[in-house]
C-alpha cells in the first residue's frame, strides 16, 4: 500500500504546468517533470522531510493543471447529480485537500527514480489523450504511470491518473459509493475532511474513504 501511495505521489508531481493552450501534453509533462525532479533532488528542506516545502511545490506545479472538478465528479459517479451545489463545492475542496496532503507526504521519500516517456502520436483534432510514462527505480520493476488529459481553453488538464493499470478515479469511486450509501453525501464530505486532517497532522498518507 505504501509503495503504491508513493508512486501515486510521483504521478501527481509528474503533471503538466500548462501556461499556453497550444503546447502538446507530452511536451508539457516532460519539461515539467525535469524541473520538478530537479527541485526534489536539490531542495534541502524537501530532502529533510519538510512537508510545508512539499506543499509549496504541489501548489505551484500541480494544482493549476489538474481538473479537480472533473476528477471529483468522476469519482463520485452516479451520486454526483444528487448533491447540491454547496455539497459539490465541498466535495471538490475536500477531495483536492485529501489528495494534496496524502501524496505530498509521500514525496519526501523520492530517491533515485527516473521517468521514461512513451511516444505520443497527437492528431490536430485530438482533445482527449493518454500520456504514458514509466517510473524506473534501481533494482525494481518499472511502474507504468498513465495520465488521462483533455484539452481546454486554458491548456491540457489531467483528470485521471492510472498507476500500474489502476485508475485513481475508479479506485476512489468504489469507496465513495460505500460511504455515501452508509452515511450520505454529507457523510462523505465529513470523512474526506477528517482523513485530510489526519494526513496533514501525521505527515503520513491517509487511508482511502471506506477502507
C-alpha angles and dihedrals in degrees: 000000000000091000092053091046089052093053090044085058091052088048091057092049094048091068130118126265098207116196095163130039095221098061110105114247096238091051091051092049094047098047094044092047090058091050095047095046089052091053092048092052098043106034106098094200092054092045089053091053101260103164094190089064091048090051088053090052092049092047093049101041108026118026099063090055103046118082098223092173092060093040092053093046091052092046094050089046119172091007093063096087089053092062122092120235089259092049091049091054091048091049092052092047096048095042090050092049092048094051093046095048095041097050098034088062090056095050092075087071093061111127134157097338120142131198128226119195120211118223114270122205104206120191120204090243095050114117100163122044143160118232108204124205140161128220108217120200130183111265095002141093118267114262115220114225117186125187121207106209135174133194120251135172087265097050136273116331132196114232101167140015124204118203115197088339096312116118115224091212094047091046092055093041093069094050093043090053091052093050093047091049091052103036109010129239093302087053090056091049090051093047093051091049092050093048091048091051091050092049091050094046097046100035088227129113114269123233116255119260111276095017 
